[in-house]
Amino acid sequence: MLRLPRPQPRGRPRVLLCTSNGVGLGHVTRMLAVGEALQPQIDSVMFTLSAALPIPIATGMTVEHLASVNQFGSSGAEWHTLLAERVDQLISAYRPDALLFDGVHPYLGLRDAVSRNRRRLVSVWVRRAMWKPDVATDAGALRDLAKPFDHILEPGDFAAEYDHGITTQHRNNVTQVSPIVYGAPDVRPDRAQACAELGLRTSDTNVLVQLGAGQINDIRSTVGAVVAALTDRPSVRTVLAQSVLSAPTSSVTGPVTEVRRFPITHWIAAFDAAVVAAGYNSFHEMLSLRIPTIIVPNLSTRTDDQDARSRWAQDHGAGYRWDGSTAEDLDAAITAILDPTERDRIIVRLSELEAARGASEAAAVIAEWLG
């Protein structure tokens, strides 16, 4: 039998932060950022379908979980019914003043529960932009997804001018904020301390590699090609960031240091350059922290237009793009970001970008909606 907490006593306002299952940590960390920004005024509870739930738990946040439909073993219809019941129960138990859902596609079960409880709370769809132009969602379908929600909150994107997706045509009832990234800059260690804690040398050029799955000893994989291209360069240390949720690997050898920390941006002072995926979180973290970066788009995503995001950075001198096509292009990009003069040029360019204050801006907007 499903056990839920007893109804919470009323006190400060409370927000239920809901996330989709996702592929990585993006949805969870974005909501974690908003939850921390809310904390001075408003309490947060997270409900996630993601296996990344240990991350918000470790911060001390109250976390509820339901396995995603692919892991649950039931039919889609049964799972959506279960999801709706679960959200109903959480609303009854925690009595939130607002519900935020961060995800590309609000699930049917979630939309049903939000519709039933609409008079009890403020409902918000946190909907990222930068959808691929060929995403098979028409205007009517997009309106139906948004219909149960009182508001749509759109996290900003540095590459917004390259956004040609369907969300750009439907911004009624949309509140835009700056890019949302996770991590408080005022508590980060300096370079000496960050290097010491990660086992790195301050005298090396430390390059962070954060590309998700792939075997580093297989040059046919993206991460393998990058590691191979960095190897044997003088005074360069490759730092391979692995997910804290993945099992440790035994294939990391040579001038490569494997780190398994969250958020890795806490130790950002240790790094001189980076090679990261073009997903929303990694892209905005590196650029907002002024790290000269090679940006690697996943061209097979269903919705997120990583190709446009990486092209914007390349075209505007904010980073280098490598799409996995040729070793020569990768070598040229790495040579560039290892050049101190070029890194300084990129840092100056990145200093001109808008501040990534989306979490605090979102918190202020939510507080205003709650009155």
N, C-alpha and C positions, 0 to 999 in steps of 0.2 A: 504493500500500500504506500502511495506517495505521501511523504511527510514534508510538511511545510512549516515555516516558523509561525508562531502565534502572531496575531495582528499586532503591529508595532504601535506604541503610544505616539500620539501626535506631538510634535515638537517643531524642529526646524523643517522647512520644506524638504522634500525628498524626490529624487529623480531615479527612474528605472532605466538603465542604459542597456540596450539590447543590441547584440551583434550577430551577424550571420556566421556561418562556419568558416568561410574564406579559405584561401590556400595558405597564406602566411599569417603574419601577426598584425597586419595592418588595421583591420577593423577593431580588434581588441585594444591595440595601443592608442588608436585615435580616441576611443571612448575613455580610456584610462586618462589620457591627457585632459579631456573635457571634465571628467570626474574630479581630477586634482584641482583644476581651475575653479570648479564649483565649490570645493570644500570649505573655503572661508565662510560661505553663506548657506550652502545647500548640501545635504547628504546624498550619497549615491549608492545604489545597489546595481551590480552588473548581472545580466542574464545573457549567457552566451551559448552558442551551439559549437563553438570552436574548442579544439583540443588544447588551445593555449590558455585555458582557465588557470593553470598554476601561476601565470604571470600576474594577473590582478590579485589573486589570493595572496601572493607574496608581499604585495604592497599594503595589505591589511584591509582591502576592500571586501565587503560582503559579496559573494559570488554565487549565483545559481546557474545550473547547467542542464542542458538537454542534448542528447546525442543527435547529430544531424540525420537526415532521412537516409543517407547512404550507409550510415553505421548502425541504424536502429533495427533493420531487418524486417520492417513492416512495409505495407504498400504506401504509396504517396498519399492517398486519401486518408488512410488511418493516421499517418504521421501528422498531417496538417490538423486533423481533429485533435490529436494529442497536444500539439503545439498550442492551439487555441485554448484548450482547457488549462494548460500549464500557465499561459500568460494571464488568463482570468484569475487563477489561483494566486499568482504572484501579486497581481494588483490588489486582490482582497487582503492578502497577508501583509504587504508592505505599505499599502495605501499611498502610492506615489502621487505627487502633484503633477508630474510630467513623465512621459515615456519618450525616449529617443531610440530610433532604430538606425544603425549604421550598416548599410549593405546596398548592393546594386539592385537587388530585387526583393522587395518586401514580400515575405511568404504569405500564401493565402490564409493559413491559420493565424498568423500574426495580424493580418488585415482584419480578419473576422473579429478577433479579440479587441483590437483597437476600436473598431466600429461599435461594438457592444458597450465599451467603456468610455466612449468619447465625451460624455457629459461629466465624467469623473476626473478627467485629467487633460492636460495639454499634450498633444501628440505631435512628434516631429520626426520626419524622415531626413536623416543625414545622408544626402545623395551627392556623391562625387560627380564632377563633370568629366570631360575628356573621354567621352564614349567614342568608340570607333564609328566613323560615318556609315559603315555598312551593317551596324547592329540592327537585327531584324525586330525592331520595336517601333510601331507606328505611334502617332500622336495620341490616338484613342487609348491604346494600351498603356502608354505612359501616364495619361490622366487617370486611368483606372487604378494604377499602382499608387498614385498620390492621393486618391479620393478620401481614404479614411483619415488622413493626417491633417492637422490644423496648419502646419507649417512645413516648409522644406528648407533645410539648412545646407548650404553648399560650401564645403571647404575650398579655399582658394587654390589655384595652381599657378606656379610661376610661368608655365607654358600656355596660359589661357588663350593667348592670341592665335595659337595653332589648333584650337579646339573647334572642330567642325562637326561635332556629334549632335544628336537630337536634343540633348538637354539645353543647348544654347538657344533653341527655338521655343522653349517652354520654361520661362523664368517667372511666370506669374506666381505670386505667393512664395517666391524664393528669396531667402535672406543669404547674402554672400558674406563670408568672412575671409580673413587672410589664411594662408596655408596653416594646417594644423600639424604640429610635430610634438613628439613626446620628449620630455626631459627638461629639467630646470638648469639653465646655464650657470646660475650663481653658486652651485654646489660641486662643480666639476673640478677634479684635481688638475694641477699644472702639469707641464710635460714631464718633468723629472719624476713626479709621483705616479703619473699615469703609466709611464714606461716601466717603472719599478714594479707596479702592481701587475702588469701584463707580461713581465719578463722580457722587455725589449730594451734596446740601447738608445739613448738620446742622440748618439752620434750617427746612427744609421738613418737612412731615408726609409721610414716605415710606411708601407702601402697596405691599406685595408682592402681586402677582397671579400665582398658579400654578394654572392650570386646564387644562393640556394643550392639545389641539388646538382650533383655531378661528381665524378671521380677525378681527383687532382692528378692521378697518374695516367689518365686517358686524355691525350691531347685532342681527341675528337670531341670531348665535352667542352663546354664554354669555360668552366672553372679550370679544367686541365690545361687548356690553351693559354689562359691568362697566367696561371702559375708558371708554366713552362717559359713564357715570354719574359717573366720577371726574374727567373732564375739566372744566376751567374752575373747579374749586373752588379758592379762594384758598390759596396756599402748599402745595398738594398735589402730590406727584410720584408718578406711577404707575410702578412698576417691574415690568416683565413678565419673569418667569422662564421661560426656554425650556430645553428639554432639551438637555443637552450632546451628545446623539446626533442631534438634528434639524439640518437645514440652516438657516443664517441666513436671516431674512426681510428683505424690502425694504419692508414695509408699515408699519413702526413710525415714526410721525411725531408731531409735536406734543409735549405735555408727558408723554412716555412714554420711559422708559429701558429698553432691552432688556438683560438680563444672561443670561449663559450660563456659570454657575459650578456646581461641585459640590464638596461639598454647599452649597447656598445658605445653610443654617443657620450655616455658618462666619461669615457676615457679618450675622447676625441683628440685631446691635446697631444696624445702619443703619435698621431698620424700626420704625415706630410701630404699624402695623396690617397686616392681610393679608386677602386673599380667596383661599381655596384650595379644592381639591376635597376631598370627604369620604372619600377613600381612607385606608387605615390609616396610612401613613407621614406624609403631609402633615398629617393631623388631629392625630396625636400629637406630631409635631415642633412645630407651632405652639402647641398647648396646653401642652405640657411646658415650652416656652421662654417661656410667659406673654405671648404676642402676641395682643392683641385681634383676633379673626378672624371674618370672614363665611365660613360653611362651606356649600359648594355640593355637594349630593349628586347623583351620577349614578344616576338611577332605573332605568336599563336594564342594570345589572350583572347577571350571571348568578347570582352567589353572595353577594358582599359586600353587607351590608345598610347601605348608606350613608345611606339615609333615616332609619333608627333612630339611627344615630350622630349625624347632624346634629340630629335632634329632641331627643336627650338634651342636647346642648350648649345649644340654645335654652331648653329647659325648666329647665335648672339654672344659667342665667346665666353659662355658660362660653363663650358665643359667640353669633353670630347665624346663623340659617339662611335661605338663599334658594334656592328650588328652581327658579328660572328662570321663575316664573309671571307676575309682573307687574313692570313698571318701577317702580311706586309702592313695592312692598315692598323692592326693591333700593335705591331712593333712601333709604328710611327706615333701612335697615340701615347704609348707608354714612354717613348723617348721624350715626348713633349712634356708630360706631367712630371717627369724626373728632372727636368731642366728648372733650376731655381728661378731663373728670370721669367720663364713662362708661368710658373706657379704664382709668382708675385703678380703677374698681369691678370691671371684668372681671379686671384683673391680680390684685387681692386674691383674687377667687374662684379663679383659676387656681393661686394659691400654695397653696391648700388641697388640690389634687389630689395623689395619690400620685406619688412620684418615678418617672420612666421609667428604671428601672435593670434592665430585663429582659435586656439583653445580658450584663451582669456576673453576674446571677443565673443565666442560662442557662449561662454558662461554668462557674460553680461546680457546677451540677448535673451537667454533662457530665463534669467532672473527678471527681466523686464516682462516677458510673457507670463510669468507667474504672478506678476503684479506685486 
